[in-house]
Amino acid sequence: MTDEERSLRADARINEDRILRAAADAFQRPHADTSMKAIAKQAGVGIGTLYRRFPTREQLIEAVYRSETENLAAYASKLLKTNPPDAAFRKWVGRFLDYMMTKDGMAEALPSILAKRAGLRVESRDLLRDAIAQLLRAPGGSLRADTPADDVMMAIGGIALIAGHESDRALGTRLTNMLIEGLTTARVPAA
């Protein structure tokens, strides 16, 4: 591979990353212009560049969903490097709520995409479940490590759906605080 080919591949990757960040940002803002043209403009690329990489809006939404899910899963490890396990879990759950509640621009298309691509749904669920398991079982934390990560993921997902339906992020925080209290091991008072 020549230096020119490596440079082209690096440029293509940079453009793809810019497109995915711009699309994720647009999809998260209520009533934002999420047209392909607006996303290309926000990413600072030509519309042809966007369509070469993502020929359809559905492919762009799938790529954003996949990228955001991977980023959320990786966030667990990052948090554990700089936070005690309980604080890391609380921060991660907050990010999960934001992730679930701010998909306004993808809300209509995403269920159809996930229905067509069962593998994507399973892959996403596995990534998030593994991140939750890592947080629950981190040494030094007071969270109940015996709780199935799948159950915690379903509980957080349910909370996000309720809070999203009510358009009330504060409700999501209150409900997740209750969940976290329930996941915290009981402390025996000193005698």
Secondary structure, DSSP 4 states (H G I P E B T S, - for coil): --HHHHHHHHHHHHHHHHHHHHHHHHHHSTT----HHHHHHHHTS-HHHHHHH-SSHHHHHHHHHHHHHHHHHHHHHHHHHHS-HHHHHHHHHHHHHHHHH--GGGTTTHHHHHHH-HHHHHHHHHHHHHHHHHHHT-TT--B-TTS-HHHHHHHHHHHHHHHHHTT-HHHHHHHHHHHHHHHBPPPPPP-
